[in-house]
């Protein structure tokens, strides 16, 4: 198989997600003409490939918008899901797949490639998540467009939800009480190899249909996988105690407490572990695509590579980049403000002789391990409260300790907009009875006869209903402590940076 013919236009849905954003890079490297479909353009503006692709903005539930995205497309990658959208997410996923399949047929798309999940034969009923993944493939195949379905189990890579669950649990829990089904087997695959198979699937001279499993060379039980990670990470051997009474609900609550993955996402992921995920030789992808020339990555090599990426701050994409898990009364940050609603503000304006570069660096390094410039206990408590309510909390952290990218997650915020050395706007993704932003603006102004830098720090909140107004009143006393402290400490950090010798900031 050769590279993707340059005359082919390829659509990648879910391009702001973990797999989708990396797939775009892979397809571009092999010469494909790539179009991406996203709900919010702002989420991909910071991607290194943004200027190299066509961008279609639309909802996966709107037939007309999907038609527009598929116009002139040869191969369409379907990487959409709605995990965390509520207890009836499977109905949402079914409707999305049917809408997409109909639009693909009307637009005469030659090939759909769908990344699903392996469902090995099991005495247990398939989880809602896995059943929905299988049903999505079935719905796509109902139309007159060839559908090539690649099914994977656990994907190992820096930033993947599965890897983050394993990494944080193993680091934080020397002793684990686990459900008995951690003895079930799985066949993990490295993200590098997932991208290899997806990219190769776009190069066939003739469209293909069928279901094919992709997996790495190793088969582990889930318990052995945790033990293997501990070994690679040079941790002491973890003690795993299997008990019969831990339900999916209790397990997901525990994962939501000790890992960055929120309960709403952990629950369907944990539910899928009840079944084994082993490649079926009758459906092996090797029947149509040979393995990479250098071979598939083993689990230990995949863990080593993922840990290296995390350690060297080279994480390309994360599970949290795709979308927020928000309550139904919250809209996305691109939606207009509610007509007639009040908007509350907390604004801090401070001046400094620190350089613009140092001031901006201090702002851009906010969050993650660096913290929020004071009142860390209050920030931790707010994150813990959000986790208890099923939100994302603070554990998503940062992709990179020094640089932010528009559209990425930052603790329980998302970078809504970023103009280097001038403005950073964060949109709140914690559970709130309304919508909230935190904005930092840097200007150079005349103040008291001197040219100085001005930091304008502005927290904004648009309440939803009476609960939103009540919430603002309750948190206002804490804001009086948090936000002035934050502004002062940002200035102190900027002055400290300026005082350091060159190349040590």
DAZI-V668164 format. One record per pair of residues at least 6 apart in sequence whose ideal C-beta (glycine too) atoms are under 6 Angstrom apart, sorted by the first residue. I is the first residue (numbers start at 1). J is the second residue. If there is no record, write none. Layout:
I;J  I;J
This chain:
1;200  1;203  3;30  3;31  4;30  4;31  4;32  4;202  4;203  6;31  8;74  9;33  9;72  9;73  9;74  10;27  10;32  10;34  10;75  10;202  11;35  11;73  11;76  12;20  12;23  12;24  12;36  12;77  13;37  13;78  13;79  13;80  14;20  14;79  14;80  15;21  15;24  15;36  15;38  16;38  16;43  16;44  16;321  16;322  17;322  18;160  18;317  18;319  19;79  20;79  21;317  22;195  22;316  22;317  23;195  23;198  24;34  24;49  25;49  26;195  26;199  27;34  28;34  28;49  28;52  34;53  35;54  35;56  36;53  36;55  37;56  37;69  38;44  40;334  41;55  41;57  42;407  43;407  44;50  44;407  45;406  46;405  46;406  46;407  56;69  58;65  58;69  59;65  60;80  60;96  61;96  63;99  63;103  66;99  66;100  66;103  67;103  70;103  70;104  70;107  70;109  71;107  73;109  74;110  75;111  75;202  76;104  76;109  76;112  77;113  78;112  78;114  79;115  80;96  82;89  82;92  82;93  83;265  83;268  84;264  84;265  84;325  85;92  90;128  90;132  93;132  93;136  94;135  94;139  97;136  97;139  97;140  98;139  101;140  101;142  101;143  104;112  104;145  105;143  105;144  105;145  109;145  110;207  111;146  111;207  112;140  112;145  112;147  113;148  113;201  114;137  114;140  114;149  115;150  116;133  116;137  116;149  116;151  117;130  117;133  117;151  118;151  118;153  118;213  118;277  119;126  119;130  119;134  120;275  120;276  120;277  120;278  122;275  124;274  124;275  127;271  127;272  129;268  129;271  129;272  130;272  137;149  140;147  141;147  146;207  146;209  147;209  148;201  148;208  149;211  150;197  150;212  150;214  151;213  152;189  152;194  152;214  153;186  153;187  153;277  154;162  154;186  154;188  155;162  155;191  155;194  156;163  156;188  156;190  156;302  157;191  157;306  158;306  158;309  158;310  158;315  159;315  159;317  159;318  160;319  161;261  161;319  163;306  164;260  165;259  165;261  166;229  168;259  169;258  169;259  170;226  170;229  170;230  172;258  175;239  176;240  177;241  177;243  178;240  178;242  179;246  179;251  180;242  180;244  181;274  182;222  182;223  183;221  184;276  185;219  185;221  185;276  185;278  186;277  187;215  187;219  187;278  187;279  188;216  188;299  189;214  189;215  189;216  190;297  190;302  193;296  193;297  196;292  197;214  197;285  197;289  200;289  211;283  212;283  212;285  213;279  213;280  213;283  213;284  214;285  215;279  216;296  217;296  217;298  218;298  218;299  223;240  226;238  229;303  230;238  232;300  232;303  232;304  248;270  248;271  251;270  252;263  252;266  252;267  252;270  253;263  255;266  256;262  256;263  256;266  260;395  260;396  262;325  262;392  263;390  264;325  264;390  309;315  313;400  315;399  318;399  320;396  320;409  321;408  324;429  327;431  329;464  333;416  333;427  337;462  341;462  343;462  344;461  344;472  345;460  346;459  346;479  346;483  347;458  348;457  348;483  348;484  348;487  349;456  350;455  350;487  350;491  351;447  351;452  351;454  352;453  352;491  353;452  354;494  354;495  354;498  355;498  356;421  356;453  358;494  358;497  358;498  359;442  359;453  359;494  360;421  360;442  362;490  362;493  362;494  363;424  363;440  364;404  365;402  367;398  367;410  367;411  368;397  368;398  372;379  373;486  373;489  373;490  374;485  374;486  374;489  375;481  375;482  375;485  378;478  378;482  383;393  383;394  386;393  386;412  386;430  386;431  387;393  389;431  391;430  391;431  392;412  392;429  394;411  394;412  396;409  396;411  398;410  399;408  404;415  404;418  406;415  406;418  408;415  412;429  412;430  413;426  413;428  414;427  414;429  416;425  416;427  417;425  418;424  422;442  423;441  424;440  425;439  426;438  427;437  428;436  433;464  433;467  433;468  433;471  434;461  434;462  434;463  434;464  434;468  435;462  436;461  437;460  438;459  439;458  440;457  441;456  443;454  444;453  445;454  457;487  459;483  461;472  463;469  463;472  497;505
